Amino acid sequence: MRRRLLEMGLLPGTELAVVRRAPLGDPIEVRLRGYSLSLRKSEASGITVTLVAQPSSDHAHASAPLPAE
Amino acid sequence: MSELPQVLVAGNPNAGKTTLFNQLAGTRARTGNYPGVTVDRRSARIRIGEREVELVDVPGTYSLTASSPEERIAVDAVLGDEDGTKVVCVVADATALARGLYLTLQVLECGFPTVLALNMMDEAAAQQLRIDADGLATALGCPVVPIEARNRVGLDELQTAIGSVLDGDGPPEPALEWGSAVEAAVATVAEAYAHVEDTRRREAWARWALMSHLEGTDLELPAKVRDACASARAVTEEDLDVQLVAARYAAVDELVRDHVEGEVSAGSSRRDRFDRWLTHPVFGMLAFALVMLVVFEALFSWSEPLIGWVEEGIVFSQEMLRATMPEGIFTDLLVEGVVAGVGNVLVFVPQIALLFLLLGFLEDCGYLARVAFVIDRLMKGVGLHGKAFVPLLGGFACAVPAVMATRTLSDRRDRLVTMLALPLMSCSARLPVYVLVVATVFAHQGDVLGFLSVGAVALFAMYALSLGGTLAAAAVLRRTVLKGPRPTMVLELPPYRMPLARNLLVSTWGRVKSFLVDAGTVILALTIVLWALLTFPQDSAVTERFDAERAEVTATLEGEEEADALALIAQAEASAQLERSAAGRLGKAIEPALEPLGMDWRLGIGVIGAFAAREVFVSTLGIVFGVGDEVDEESDTLREELRSAEWPDGRSLMTPLAGVSLMVFFVFACQCMSTIAVVRRESGSWKWPILMFSYMSVLAYVASLLVFQVGSAMGWGT
């Protein structure tokens, strides 16, 4: 899981945007490096982010993705 | 391996790899299998310049790191050091270049001649992205060709570029700053790959092993390699995963910065507009329901006339054969065994073709990923992937195309869980059995709550039971035999694109063909075996007795009366012969086991016959009860016979309770050789269909036993 996210380009310092939630609340859609990824909330919970732009555009910095698996 | 130089078409999923392959291969594509796993290996012999080469479609992958056997194929294909020439053509989506470049760097690390095809340049241009291909080529040290695969733009240039590197020395090694920790680890692990002569490839293998060595996966790394990885990781505090990936992405980011102009992450407004509606809490669910309704409708209704034609064609050829061939056992074999078997195979083709056309459309246009996105929350509870929804839904129509549809699941475990659980969905072939039983035992019962017939309630209960059983089975399989890392929903949501009819037709035809060849032969063989079981041995005493009766009728009666009497005799004879056949004897032999379920040997023969296809239960019972095999579930004569059937001690056979018990048995039992054949084909071994047949049979027996015994003890419906 963690390696997969790393290899898809979600590295410490990568800028990402949370675009939307699925109709049933989970998973969420995240945009990074020009493409979109769906992630369950449980899978995204290991990613620490800091806000780099106002929530309207929802840009955030990812830092060290650390899901357990 | 073939002696021809290989040109591997590799790339990220959704980068247009298959489109490019189809365009280059034209009609010369052949579909085979990678050894051991059931991932299609598509290849084609094509000409590049003066040379003939083998073009190979490598499974889509985001990186040359493998966490599943399927991804391992891509790794083996690219990294594998077979003799002979090899060129890797990496297809990258120009609108999401970074990820494509990541894979490209990994390929370049291996040192094989490489060409980068920048696909979807038209979309990139529409998004105001300008990519300097020549600059990229200089920086990477390999040809970079802008193409639009679907519009056939740039393909000649691409072929020329492939030809130009065919006999070259390969690209220079990308200058990546791995850092000392990674380099030390790679050096340690590379020692375990001492047999790989090429230094560069040895190190590439080592990096691959470092990233792929992961506990709990199915990958079989040699113990030596595993130990080397463990000791390499043990000596450092550094995060090797992050450093390995970050080194490549640092190079990728630099390439993108230097050679791409424009905002990469914008995304198109069309996509946003679609997604706003298609994943909307209300309209998104409505759209989802609508799309699924269409899939359902196609499998049930659109396929019906097509299936009808197939069946008519089979009946027609059977009648032709009967009319032209001399009577006898050989003709019987041909008509009831071979032609019926071919029919048993062909009858699935309409549903398979329709399902794969629709599924291919949904996948290529990008909606299938949204299906998973929308429904995942409900599916994950039982340990299924969101994408498993369509195959499960298909299971209501027929398990055979549904099992084949599990191919959209990329993870092997997800796929097996779905494949093994979905035959519990009540397919349309179970309906005739339910209808016959309900009409037989509940016809004269009163209503429930004044407006629902007991039969309708019973029928509904069977469907609810099957759905509950399927989900429970999936949850149990996921926690027992197919235990493993939790399935993830790390899934790309690709841009919406118009599917290419050509791609849909090619992939659908591939599926149909592989079904006909691999599953079809098993189904044909089983049909013949089953026919033999239901036919042999024949008792000559019975034949003589009925011949005598026939002689008497011919002597005493005439005209219509004679024909009617002869028909009755034929039915009685068929029933008597069936009773003495291997299947009849088997039915009698297992009667002690069936009796606690409320079934006698006659129903037992029906169950055995139903293995050909569940609806055959009805016609087999027709023969057993001497009313002929032309009956269907609406037949009043068969219902009457069943109602009046008794145990030797005079108890009634088909009580309401026995009927429910029989239906419950059919809900769970894997009475379908075609499902078994197709699961064998799709799982790649006999192990999984045997497991499926066993667990479903046990489940069916126990559930039916419980119903009948508890019901009898409580005095219900006797």
HADDOCK unambig.tbl for C-alpha pairs under 7 A between the chains (distance, minus, plus):
assign (segid A and resid 3 and name CA) (segid B and resid 241 and name CA) 6.79 0.50 0.50
assign (segid A and resid 6 and name CA) (segid B and resid 242 and name CA) 6.97 0.50 0.50
assign (segid A and resid 6 and name CA) (segid B and resid 245 and name CA) 6.59 0.50 0.50
assign (segid A and resid 7 and name CA) (segid B and resid 63 and name CA) 6.81 0.50 0.50
assign (segid A and resid 7 and name CA) (segid B and resid 245 and name CA) 6.17 0.50 0.50
assign (segid A and resid 8 and name CA) (segid B and resid 62 and name CA) 6.80 0.50 0.50
assign (segid A and resid 8 and name CA) (segid B and resid 99 and name CA) 6.66 0.50 0.50
assign (segid A and resid 9 and name CA) (segid B and resid 99 and name CA) 6.98 0.50 0.50
assign (segid A and resid 11 and name CA) (segid B and resid 246 and name CA) 6.97 0.50 0.50
assign (segid A and resid 22 and name CA) (segid B and resid 279 and name CA) 6.03 0.50 0.50
assign (segid A and resid 22 and name CA) (segid B and resid 373 and name CA) 6.25 0.50 0.50
assign (segid A and resid 22 and name CA) (segid B and resid 374 and name CA) 5.49 0.50 0.50
assign (segid A and resid 23 and name CA) (segid B and resid 279 and name CA) 5.84 0.50 0.50
assign (segid A and resid 23 and name CA) (segid B and resid 280 and name CA) 5.78 0.50 0.50
assign (segid A and resid 23 and name CA) (segid B and resid 281 and name CA) 4.06 0.50 0.50
assign (segid A and resid 23 and name CA) (segid B and resid 284 and name CA) 6.88 0.50 0.50
assign (segid A and resid 23 and name CA) (segid B and resid 374 and name CA) 6.09 0.50 0.50
assign (segid A and resid 24 and name CA) (segid B and resid 281 and name CA) 6.95 0.50 0.50
assign (segid A and resid 24 and name CA) (segid B and resid 374 and name CA) 6.95 0.50 0.50
assign (segid A and resid 24 and name CA) (segid B and resid 377 and name CA) 6.62 0.50 0.50
assign (segid A and resid 26 and name CA) (segid B and resid 377 and name CA) 5.87 0.50 0.50
assign (segid A and resid 27 and name CA) (segid B and resid 373 and name CA) 6.50 0.50 0.50
assign (segid A and resid 32 and name CA) (segid B and resid 265 and name CA) 6.64 0.50 0.50
assign (segid A and resid 33 and name CA) (segid B and resid 96 and name CA) 6.81 0.50 0.50
assign (segid A and resid 33 and name CA) (segid B and resid 98 and name CA) 6.63 0.50 0.50
assign (segid A and resid 33 and name CA) (segid B and resid 264 and name CA) 6.92 0.50 0.50
assign (segid A and resid 33 and name CA) (segid B and resid 265 and name CA) 5.74 0.50 0.50
assign (segid A and resid 34 and name CA) (segid B and resid 95 and name CA) 6.86 0.50 0.50
assign (segid A and resid 34 and name CA) (segid B and resid 96 and name CA) 4.99 0.50 0.50
assign (segid A and resid 34 and name CA) (segid B and resid 264 and name CA) 5.21 0.50 0.50
assign (segid A and resid 34 and name CA) (segid B and resid 265 and name CA) 3.86 0.50 0.50
assign (segid A and resid 34 and name CA) (segid B and resid 266 and name CA) 6.83 0.50 0.50
assign (segid A and resid 34 and name CA) (segid B and resid 267 and name CA) 6.75 0.50 0.50
assign (segid A and resid 35 and name CA) (segid B and resid 96 and name CA) 6.10 0.50 0.50
assign (segid A and resid 35 and name CA) (segid B and resid 265 and name CA) 6.96 0.50 0.50
assign (segid A and resid 36 and name CA) (segid B and resid 492 and name CA) 5.79 0.50 0.50
assign (segid A and resid 36 and name CA) (segid B and resid 493 and name CA) 5.25 0.50 0.50
assign (segid A and resid 36 and name CA) (segid B and resid 494 and name CA) 6.80 0.50 0.50
assign (segid A and resid 37 and name CA) (segid B and resid 490 and name CA) 6.56 0.50 0.50
assign (segid A and resid 37 and name CA) (segid B and resid 491 and name CA) 5.57 0.50 0.50
assign (segid A and resid 37 and name CA) (segid B and resid 492 and name CA) 4.47 0.50 0.50
assign (segid A and resid 37 and name CA) (segid B and resid 493 and name CA) 5.56 0.50 0.50
assign (segid A and resid 38 and name CA) (segid B and resid 373 and name CA) 6.91 0.50 0.50
assign (segid A and resid 38 and name CA) (segid B and resid 489 and name CA) 6.40 0.50 0.50
assign (segid A and resid 38 and name CA) (segid B and resid 490 and name CA) 5.58 0.50 0.50
assign (segid A and resid 38 and name CA) (segid B and resid 491 and name CA) 5.17 0.50 0.50
assign (segid A and resid 38 and name CA) (segid B and resid 492 and name CA) 6.16 0.50 0.50
assign (segid A and resid 38 and name CA) (segid B and resid 493 and name CA) 6.53 0.50 0.50
assign (segid A and resid 39 and name CA) (segid B and resid 489 and name CA) 5.53 0.50 0.50
assign (segid A and resid 39 and name CA) (segid B and resid 490 and name CA) 5.17 0.50 0.50
assign (segid A and resid 40 and name CA) (segid B and resid 489 and name CA) 6.08 0.50 0.50
